[in-house]
Amino acid sequence: MTDVVVVESPAKAKTINKYLGGDYKVLASFGHVRDLPPKDGSVRPDEDFAMDWESEDRGERQVNEIARALKGARRLFLATDPDREGEAISWHVQDMLARKGALKGVEVRRITFNEITKRAIQHAIAHPRDLDAPLIDAYLARRALDYLVGFTLSPVLWRKLPGSRSAGRVQSVALRLICEREAEIEAFKAREYWTVEGRFTTPQGAPFTARLTHLDGKKLDQFDLPDEASAMRAKAAVEAGTFSVVSVEKRRVRRNPPPPFTTSTLQQEASRKLGMGAQQTMRTAQQLYEGVDIQGETVGLITYMRTDGVQMAREAITAIRDHVKEGFGPDYLPGAPREYSSKAKNAQEAHEAIRPTDVGNTPDRVARFLDDRQRKLYELIWKRAVASQMQSAELDQTTVEIADDNRRTVLRATGSVIAFDGFLKLYREDEDDRAADARAGLVTGAQEDEESRTLPPMRERDPLKRGDVAALQHFTQPPPRFSEATLVKKLEELGIGRPSTYASILQTLQDRDYVKLDKRRFFPEDRGRLVTTFLVHFFERYVDTGFTAGLEEQLDDISGGKIDWRAVMRAFWDDFRKAVDATKDLKISDVIDTLDEELGPHFFPERGDGTDPRVCPACSGGRLGLRLGRTGAFIGCSNYPECRYTRPLIAPGAEGEGSTGLTEGPRELGTDPATGEKVTVRRGPYGVYVQLGEGGTDAKGKPTKPRRASLTRDMDPDTLDLDRALKLLSLPRVIGRDPESGEEIQAGLGRFGPYIKVGSIFQSLEPGDDVLSLGMNRAMELLAKARAKVRFVGPHPKDGSPVEIRKGRFGPYAQHGKMVANLPRNLVMEDATLEETVALLAEKGKELVPKGKGAKGKAKAAKPAAKAEAAKANGAEPAPAKPAPCKAAAKPAARKPAAAAAKKPAAKAKPAPKAPARKPAAKA
């Protein structure tokens, strides 16, 4: 009889199978096998937070495979990752197997290991345990919290602040940190100050530099020399004096090595040293953990990479100390092993730090088996772990004070020398952001790096020869924007989120277009600032760092078995529900007024000439302010509809705005040789688009719209030429014919971006694909992905037209013409027969109603969009929807004015009065 072992990834399964031999069968779950369905009602507070779980095709297949392997098996070892998520996956697998009746007569045990080595695997098999119920409860609480916040708060955003994407329990707090830092930078007023430095020479002829610290017997503070005049007076006082050494102070300081990496410190250092993002760092670390091929054997090179513990196993410390002694000598080995404890708030130290599984696998030894990213990250991890057990570095710091004869003018010189390099021989932690920025020229450093400066030998009363004296101008610097490293560090210090979530949080903020990462710094987008301002004013408690950190502490208490998870959920939900209910009568006009007041300094910064930045540039009499349309916010004139000036939400002077000149009017690209009409590029509230001609009237005197096409995200309006503009206007284009069906393959632009289609099959293009030049080979690759989501079951017995099963956002569904029906949970997409599918369509089929066909049609069409947004809010990314012809570009500036939208409370179902459509800013 064999035993069955379940791990998360197939790469790990392959490695472990080699270690355990033929008596074990190792299978992979491929991560989570089921999750909360991305629809309202999956968590039900009224039923004491009962939760529905749903498995996708892949999860169902994997559990079915495990169930088949368990026939005749003796034991099932659940060996998923050693953290809260891993415990949850094991629980899901066990529960699904039990529901299938696959565990009768099978002993179920849980095993964990921190590294994928033969010794660690065999030790885990020999020491199994039961599933950790408190850890599973903590997972359930966290999942329910995130779901309820996403599915409750996000719809409030959509109703009260159109154009918003989602809100999240941790995501929104991280966004607030970025936005508040940006507000600090905008409000910052640089302050001038001066310093005076003199060059001096010792009696032995050695030069050095000293800085003025006392003038007229008084110690100088930072702003005591506020202008050039005062600096010149101080300079003259130094030039008038005769100086000698007053004191020489030397002291030996020790610098201890940093502890080995945790998840967050690895992300920070990889960002600083290697320029790797958090997601990229975690993907690469996962590869090193699961194993790489070294001379035909899969070897796990590092321990588990999701941890906030800084301690290492005793045998690992011993091995590292032996390596230090042999490789560096006894002087570099401290007398006793170093012990570390985490300083991070809410740290759970159940797991080891990230370290090499075998210190003998030096970076040089394994480099040829790794790709460039793996090699760099492994070297960083290896050096940090080894350095953590090395001797402290010793530095001699020297401070020399020199003064004139009456000691009323005093200067100071400082420097340090490394007396013993210790761990610095192997590893030096990277400099902080301000030092890095100064090095890159992004900020002006006020002081030279004293650690790298050495001073010549000097003694008290040594006479000094004075050289040049310089008065130096400085300005205070604003706080730096967050990088990935500093934001992760800040979240960790505040006790918000967990190490395993930081990478996904940062990525979500970028995916929602709330922030952008430019030159390794986070800049909040205007959409993100609007969302943050809304949440701070109307849901302040739930984006408060203290409240969010307190919730994390409660989740940790749940995992420790100290409190009941449902009690935590009840207390949270009671208050949260009241806060949401309080916004039901909130008028959109009130929201707009609040946002306009709070973000006014951002959108309308003060001008140097003292003129009012809110004066409308089109009519000169109106006042610019924030307005809200169906698809989001924009800037508009108070004299609407007489004045139709609008502009998108880009603060004046912001990157990317102003360079195109599109806010003041269209830019002409040339003339279409076919029609003789002008081709222009314009900016409207929907984005940048190209337009052919100016429109006109038809034979019946009705106005006709000019042909328009949106620019794709990777197109630069500044460099767009006539040729590419004409190609955009001619979309969709035919790429070729599908060799399978003979139908045309077309490329076009839709509501969801560029796409290709053949027949009824659509596939969105991927980053790097150009809709204007995509060829047949690439098109066939993309269509293969799309066809993997569609299965032809057979011809319908009545009309012979195809019956298909498709993968949708919310699970597989059957389709015949315009009739669709969701597949029941027990029917797998690959196993459904034609008879079953036809019967299902006959029994439960519903007709697809095109969007816009009557009130019911609009309601039906609106539901999938709302569900898709809810899915995103809940952390699930729905599959790309079927693209439509590029209608968005055809109406680039259609808006309902905020005033009209705000006349009735949003809670009422009556539609707002239809307002005239705003025209693009170019026509103002």
N, C-alpha and C positions, 0 to 999 in steps of 0.2 A: 504493500500500500504506500502510495506517495503522499507527501504533504504538499499543500499549495501555499505559495507565498505571493502576496499582492503588494506591489510597489506602485509608484506613480508614473514613472517614465519607462519606455521600452529600452532606452540606453542603460538605465540602471538595472532593469530586469536581466539583460544580457550579461552584464558583469557579475551580478549576484548568482546567476545560474551556474557560472563557472566555479564559483567558490563552494557551492553547496552540493553539486554533483547530481547523480541520477535519481536519488531518493526524493528530490524536490522538483516541483514544477513552478517556475516563477513567471507571473503574468503582470501586465501593467494595466492600471486603471485609466491612464492618460489624463491624470489630474482629476478634477471633480466629475463625478458621474451623474450628478443631478444638482439642480439649483431651484431657487424660487422662480416661478413663472413670471416673466416681465409684464404683469397685468395687475390691475387693482384687485385687492381681495386675497392676495397670496399670503398675507399676514393679517389675522383678524383679531384686533384688540378686544372686541366684544366677546370673543370666545377664549379669553385669557391667553391671547397671542398664539392661537393655533396657527400652524404654518402648512401650506401645501408645497409639495416638492414635485418637480417635473424633470424627467431625464430626456436628453436629446438622443438622437440615433446612435451617436458614438458611445455615449455612456451606457445605453441599453445593450449595445453589442458587446461591450467589454464585460458587463456583468453577466450576460448570457454565456460568454466564453468561460468566465470564472465558474459559473454554475455547472457547466459541462465538465470542467476539469475536476470539480469536487465529487463527481460520481465515483464512489469507491474510495475516496480520500479519507484519511484519518483526522488530519488537523488542517486548519486554515490559519496562517500567520498573516496578520495585517501589518505590513511593514512600510506604510506611507511615511512621509517626512515627519521629523520629530518636533512639530510645533502645533499650534492650535488648528491651522488649516489641515495639516496632515491627520490629526486626530479626527477632524470632522469628515474627511474623505473616508477614513476607515469606518466611521459610524454609518455613513451613507451606504457604503458597500455592504456592510453587515446587514443593515435594515432591508436593502433591496433583495439580497440573497434570501433573507428570512421570509420575505413576502412571496418569493417564488418557491418556497419550500425546499431550498437547496442545502439547508444546514442541518437536516435531520441526521443525527448520529455523527456530526462533525464538531470537533472541539475548536472553538474560536479563541485565539490569543492575539495580543498586540505586542509587537516588538519594535524597538527604535534603535537607531545607530547614528552616531554623529559623523562617521566617515565610512566610505565604501572601501574597506579593506577586508581581507579574509579573516583576520583576527577579530575585527569589530563585528562582522556578520555572524561568525560562529558564537561569539560571546552573547549576541542578542538572541539567537535561537535558543541558547542554553538558559536564558533568563527572561522568559516571556512574562507578560502581565495582562490584566484586564484593561478594557477601554477606560480612559480617564473621564468619568462622568462630569466633574466640574469643568474640565477643559472644553468638553462638548457643549455644556450649558453656556459657557462664555462665548463660544462660536455662535450659538443660536441667538444670544442676546445681541451680539455685534451685528449679525446678519439682519435681525429684525429691526434694530435701530436704523441701520443704513437704508434699509428698504422703506421704512415708514417716513423717514426724513425725505428721501428722494421722491416717493410717490405722494407725499402730502404737501411738501413745500414747493416742489417744482411746478405743479399746476397753479399755485398762487402766483408764482413768477410769470407764468405764461399769460394769466388773465390780467394781472395788474401792470405787467411790464413786457409787452409783446417784443419778440426778438430775443428774449432770454432763452437759455438752453436748459440749465438744470441747477439744482442746489444739492449740496451733500454735507453730511455731518462734519467731516474733516476737510473735505475739499474747499468748502466755503470759508473756513477759518484760515486755511493757507492762502486763499485768494485775498482775504482781508489783510493779511500781513504784507503781501506784495503791494496792494493798493495804498495802504497807509504809509508804507515806506516811500512810495512815489509822491504822495501828498506832502510828506516831509521835505522831499527834495525840491518840489515846486515852491513850497513856502520858504525855503532856505534863502537867507540873505547873506551873501558873502561879506565877511568883515576883514578889513585890511589891517595888517600889522607888519612891523619891521624887526629885523634882527641885525646885529652888528658882529662881524667876525674879523679876527686879525690873524695874520700869519707871523709866526715867531720862529726864532732859531736858537737852539741850545748852544752852550759854550763849545760843544764838540762839532757844531755846524749842522746838526740834524733839524730839519724843518717840521713844524706841526701847526695845526689850526686850533684856535680857542674862540669860544663864544662869550660875548659880554653878558654877565649875569647881575652885576651891581653897578649903579651909576649914582654918583654923589652920595655914596654910603647907603643907598636904598636898593633892595632887591627888586629886580625887574620882573613883573608878571607879563603874561603873553601880550597884552594890549597896552603896555605902558609906553611903547613907541608906536603910536597909531598912524603916523604919517611921515612923509619924507623929511619934513622940517625937523621933527624931533629926532629922527634917525640920524640926520646930518650933524646935529648938535652932539649926539652920543659918539658918533664917529670922530668928531674933532677932539672930544675928550680923550679917546683912546690914542689918537695920533699925538696928543700933547704929552702923554705920560711916558715914564721910564719904568719898565716892568722887570720883575724878578719872580722866582718861584716861591710861593707862600707855603704850600703844603703838597705832599704827595701821599695819596692814600691807596694802598693795594690790599685787595682781599681775594681769597680763593672761593669761588662759588662752584657748586655741583649742579649739573643738569642731568636729571634722570630720564631714561628712555620712555617713550609713550607705550601704553599697553598694546597688545595685539588687537587686530581689527574686530570691531562689531560691524553689523550691517551698515549702520549710518556712517561710522567713521571711514569704512571702506568706500562708500559712495562719495564722501567728502574728499578724501585724498585722491581717489581716481579722477574726480572732476578737476582738482587743482593740478595734479601732477601729469595726468594723461589726457585730460580734456574729454574724458568719457562721461556721457550722461548717466543718470541713475538707472534707467532701463537697460542701457547697453552694459553697464557694469554688472547688473544682476544676471543678465543673459549669459555673459561671459563666465561669471563665477559659477553659474549652474553647470556649464559645460565642464569646468575644471573639477567640480564636485562629482558629477556623474561619471566622469572618466574620459581619458583620451587614449588613443592607441599608441602604445610604446613597445615597439619591436614585437608586434603581434599580440600583445596583452593589453586589455583595457585597464587602466590604472586611474583610480580616483585620487587627484592630486591635493585637494584641500578638503577641510571639514565643512559641515553644513553652513551655508552662507546666510541664513536668516536667523540672527541671534543678537541679543543685546548683552550677552555675558562677555567678560574680558578675562576670565580664568581659563587655564589650560589643564589638560589631564596631567597627572603626575609623571606618567611614563613619557609624555611628549616633552615636558620640561627637562627631564633627565637627558633625553636624547639631544635636545637643543643645547644644553649646557656642555655635553660631551663634544658636540660639534664646535662650539665656541672655543673650548680649550684646545682642541686639536687644530682648528683653522686659524685662530687669532693669538693663541698663547694664554698662559695662566693670568697675565695681568689684565686681560679683558673679561675675566670671569668673576662675578661678585662672589663673596664668601657664602652666601645662602641664596636659594632660589627666590626670585621676585614674585610677590603675590599682589594681584590687582583686584580692585573692586570698582564697579561702575558708579559714575557720578550722575548719570542720566536719570531724570525723574521717571518714576514708574518702571525702572528697568527690572526685567525678570532674568535672573542669572541661572536658569536651569540648564542652559546649553553652553558649550565651550565657545571661546572666541574662534574667529576664522584663522586657521593655521594650516601649514602643510601637513599632510598625513604622514609623510616621511621626510625628515629634514635632510636625509641623504640625497633626495631628489632636488639637487641644487638647480637654480635657474639655468646655469650653463649646461648642465647635464641633460635637461629635458627640452631645451629651447628648440632643437630641430624637429621636435614632434608637435610643436604648437604653432598656431598662426600668430600673427603679429599682436593682436589684441590679447589673446590668451597668454602669450609670453610676457607682455608688459604687466598684465594684472597679476600673474603668478609671481613674477619677480617682486612686485610691490608687497604682496602678502607674505612671501617667504622672508624677505628682508625685515619687514616689520615684526614678524613673530620672533625671528632670531635676535634682532636688536633688543627686544623686550627683556631678554635674559642676559644682556651684556652689562658691563661695568658702566657706571655713570661717567659722563664727560666732566672734566675739570677745566675751569677758565679762570685766568687771573685778570680781574677787572682793576683798572687804574683810573683814578680821578686826580687831576692836577689843577690846582688853583694858582693863578698868577695875579699880581696886583701892582699898582703903581706905588710910589714911595709913601704916600699918605693913606694907602689902602681904601680909597674912596671909589676907585674904578677897578672892578674885579672881573676877570674872565676865567672860564673853566674849559678844560679839555678832558675828554673821556675816551677810553678805548679798552679793548680786552684782547687777550691772547689765549689761545687754546693751549693749556698746559699738558693735558692728556685727552686725546680724542675719544676714548671709550667707545660707546655705541655709535658716535658720529662717524667712526671709521666705515661703518656699514650703511647707516641710514640716518637721514636728516628729514624731519617732518617739514612739509612745505610751508612757505610763508603765508601769512594771513592775506585777506583780500586787499587791504589798503596797501600793504607792501608790494603785492603783486601789481596793483594798479599803478603805483608810483613807478615801478620798474617798466611798465608798459606805456608810461606817459599819460595815463588817464587822469591821474591826480598829481598835484605837486607835493612832493614830500618836503616837510619843513625841516627835517633833520636827516643827516646822513646816517646810514646804518652803523651804529657805534660798534656792533659786534665784529664787523669786518675791518675796523680801524685799529691800528696799533700805534702806540706812542713811543717815542725814543726815550732812553734812560734819562732821568732827571732827579735832582736832589733839592732839598730846601735851600733857599737863598741863592740858587743859581741865577746869575744875571742873564737876561734874555735880550736878543736883538730883535727889534720889531721890524716887520716888513709891511706889506700892503694891508690896508684896512678897508673892508667892504661893508656897505649898508645894503641889506637884501630885503626886497619887498615880498610879502606872502599874503595869501588870502585863505581864510578858513574854507574847509571843504564840506559839502553836504554828506550825509551818510551814504554809503555805497548801496547800489541796488543789490538785491539778493541774487546770488548765483545758486545753482543747484546745491552746491556744497553748503553754503551759509544758510539756505532755507531749510535743508534737512537738519542742520545743526540747531537752528532755532526751534523747529518743531520738536526735536528730541529734548532740548532744554525745557520746553514748556510742558512736556509730557503729553503731546498730542499725536495720535496715530501710533502705529507700531512699525518696527523696522521693515517688515515685509510689505507695508502699504505705501511707503514714501515714494517709490518709483512710480507706481500707478497713479498716485495723487498728482504728481507733477505732470505726468503725461495727460491726464484727464483735463487739467486746466488748459493745456495747449490744444487738445483736441476740441474743446468747447469754444475755442477762440476767445478765451477770457484773458490769456496772457500770451506773449511771444518771447522766445528766447533768442536774444540778439547779442553777439559777442560775449556769450556765456553769462549774460545777465537777464533777469526777468523784467520785462516791461509790461505793465497792465494794459490791455486793450480797453477801449472806451466801453465796450459791452461789459467787460469785467468790472469796471469802476461803477457802472450803473447798477449792476447786480449787487455789488458790495454795499453801495450807499443805501439801496432799498432794504437789504437785509439788516444792516446796522440800525436803520431807523424803525423798522417794523418788526424785526425778529432779533433784537440786539442780544438777547440772552443766548441764542443758539449759534451765534458766531463769536461769542465771547471765549477768549482763550482759557480763562479760569474754569468756566462751566464745562467746556469740552475736555479739559484735562481731568476735571473731577469725574466725568463719565468714564474716562479711561481707567481711573483708579477703581471705580466700581466694577468695571469689567475684569480688572485684575483680581479684585476680591472674589468675584464669581469663580474665576479659574482656580482660585485657592480654596474654594469650598466654604468661604466665609459668609456669603449672602446668597439669597435665592434670586435667580435671574428674572423670574416673572415679577418679583417685587420691584426690582429696578425698572423693569419695563413699565409697570403700572404707574410708578411715580413720574417717570418721564412723560408718558403719554397723556396723563391728566393735564399737566401744564402745557404741553405742546399743542394739544388739541384746542385748548382755550385760546392760545396765541393765534392759531390759524383761524378760528372762528371770529376772532376780533377784527380780522381783515375783510370780512364778508361785505361790510358796508363801506369799505374804503373806496373812495372815488379815484378814478385815474387822474383827474385834475389835481387832486391832493398829492398823488405820487409825483406828478410832473413838477408841481410847485416845489416840493421838497428836493427833488433831484436837481432842478434848475438852480435853486439857492445854494445847495451844497457843492455842486460841481461847476458853478459859475466861474470861479477863479481858474479852473482848468480849461474850460472851453472858451472863455473870454479873458485871457490874461491881460494885465495892464499894458498899455502901450507907452513907449518912451516919450512920445510927444504929448501925452496927457489927454488925448482924445478918447471918447467913449468907445470901448471895443464892441459894445452891443448895438451900435448904430448900423442899420441895414445898409449895405453898400449899393443896393439896387434902387431903393426909393428915398433913402436918406432921412425918412421921417419915421420909419418903423423901428421897433426894438427887437433884436434877435434874442431868441430864447429856445429852450428845449421843447420839442414837439414830439408827439408819439403817433406813429402810424401803425397799420396792421402788422407790418413785419419788423418794427423796431423804432428806435428813437432817431431823430435827426434835428438839425438846426433849421428854424424857419422864422419868418418875419411876422410881427404882430399885426401887420396891415393886410394879412391874408383875408379874403381872396384878391383884393386889389393888387397887392404885391405878392408874387409867387416865388420869391427867392427862397431857395433851400440849399443846404450843403450837408454832406454826410458828417457823421460824428468823428471828425479828426481835428484835434486841437491845432490852432494856427502855429506853424513852425514845426509841427511834428514830422517825423521822418516819413517820406513818401507823399506828403501833401505839399502843395505849392510848387513842387518841381515840375509837375505836369501842367500846371496852369489850368486845370480842368474845372476848378471851382468858379472861375470867372467866365468861362465860356468854352465852346468846343475848339479842338485843335484840328485843323484841316490836314488830311493826309494826301489828297490828290483827287483826281477825277476818274470815275469808272469808265473805261473805254467802251463798254457795251451800251451804257445808258447816257453817258455824258453828265451824270449827276455827281455832286461832290461827296466824298467819303470823309467823315469826321469821326474822331474819338472823343467821347464825352463821359462825364461822371454824373451819375444820379444816385439817389438814396439806395438803389439796389446794387450799386457798384459801377465799374467802368464798362462801357460798351462802345461798339462802333455802329455808325448809322449811315445809310445810303439815302442821300437827298433830304428833303424836308417834308415829304408828304404832300397831299393836295386834296382834291375832291374827285369823286367818281362822276359818271354820267348823270346820276340822279342828284348830284349836288351834295352827297354825303362825304364827310371828311375821311380820307384814307391815311393809314399810318405808314410811316416810312419803314423800310426793312432795317432790322437791328439784330445784333448778335453780341452776347456777353463775352468778355475776355476770360480766359481760363486763369486759374490762380498763378500759374507760372509765367504768364505774359506780362511784360513790363510796358505800361502805357507810354513811357518816355521813348522806348526804342521801337515801338510798333510801326511798321511801314505799310505802304499801300498794298503791296502784294499779299501780306498775311491778313490784312483787314478784308480784302476781297475774298480770300479763301474762307475766312470766318463767315462772311455774309452768304457764301454759297453752300454752307452746310445745310442738311446732311450730304455727305459725298459717298460714292460707291467705291469700296476698296477692291472688290472682286466677287467671285461666286463661290459659295460653299460647295466643296467637292462632295459632301454627303447628300445635301438636299437640292443642290442646284440653284438655291435662292441667293439673292444679292446680299452681300455683307456691307452694311452701311456704318459710317462713323458720324456722330453728331454731338450736339450739346443739348443737355436737358436740365431740368430743375436741380438735379443732383450732380451736375458737372458733365464732363465728356464721357461718351459711352460708345459701344459698338452693338449692333443688333443683326440678327438673321432670323427671319420669320418672327416668332413670338418670343425669342430668347434675347435678353438684354444682358450686357456685362459692362460695369463701370470700368473706365481706364484706371491704371495704377500710376503712382507718382513716377515721373520720367517719361511716360507715354505722351506723344504729341498727336492730338486728334487730327491735325492737318497733314501729317506725314506718315501716320501709322501704316505699315505694310501688311501683306497677307500672312507672313510667317508669325508675326506677333499677334495678329488678329486671331489666328487659329489657336495659339496658346491660351489667349484670354477666353475664347469661346469654349475651350475644353473645360475650363474652370466653371463656366456657366452651365455647361451641359451636365457636369457632375451633380448639379442641384436639381436636375430634371430627369425623371425616368419615364420613358414611353412604355405604358402598360399594354396597349393594343388598340385596335380600332373599335369604336363603339358599335355594338350589334345593330343599332337602329339606323344610324346614318353613316357609319364607316369613318367618321372623323376621329382624330386621335384622343385617347384618354391618357392623361399624364398624372404623375405624382411629382409635386414640386416641394423643395425646401423653402419654407417661408420664415419670416421673422419669429413667428410664434409656434413653429413646428411644421411638419409635413402636411400637405393638403392635396386632395385630388381635384383635377380640373378637366371639364369637357365643355369646350366652347366657352360660354359665359357662366357655366354652372361650376361652383366650387363647394368642397366639403372638407372639413378638417378630419384627419385620420385619428381614430381613437388611440389611446395610449398603448393598448396591447397589440396594435398592428404596426409592424416595422415596415418602413418605406420599401426596403428591398424584397420583402416577402409577400407584399400584397398582390393578389391575383386580379385578373381582369374582371372576373365575376364578382369578387368582393368589392372592387372599386366601383363598378357600375351600380351594384346594390346600394352602396354607401351614398353615391350621388343621388340616386332615386329617393332615398329615405331622408337624407339630411342636406341635400344640395341647396345652395342659395345662389341667386343670380347676381353677378357683379353689376353694380350700377355705376356708370361712369360719373366722375366728379362733376357736379354742376347740373345734373339732370333732375331738377326739381328739389324740393326741400328735403325729401327723404334721401335722395341721392347724395346731397351735400352732407347730410348727417352721417350716412354710411361711409362716405369718402373721408370724412374728418376723423373717424375713429381710429383707423390704422395710424394716421399721423400722430394722434395723441398718444397711442400706445407706443409708437416708436420713441417719442420723446420720453415717455415714462420709462421705457426700457433703458434708455441712455442714462436717465436720472438714477436708475437702480444699479448702474454699473455694467449693464449688458449692452453690447454694440449690435444692433439689428443689422441684418444683411442689407446691402444696397437695394433701394426700391427701384421699380421700373422707371427708367428715365423717360421724360416726356420731351416733345419738341421745345425748343428754347423760347418759351413764352415769357419767362421772367424778363428777358432782355427787351421784349417788345413793349413793356410798360415800366420803364426804369424809374419812374417817379410817382406812381399812383399812390396817394396817401389819403387817409381820413385825417383832417386836422384834429389835434388833441382836444380842442375845445368842444368839437362836436362829439367826439368819443366820450368825453367826460360828462355830458349832460345827464346821463342816466347812470345809476349805480351799476357796477359790473355784475352784481348778483342777479339782476333781473334779466329775464330771457328776451325782452323786446329788443329788436335790433336798433342800433343807433341810426340817426338820420343820415341818409346818404349825402356825402359832401362832394363838391367838385374835386376832381383829381388834381393833385399838384403836378406841375410840369418839372422837368429836370432843371437843376440850377443853371444849366447852360443857357436856358431861354429867358432867365430873369433879366 
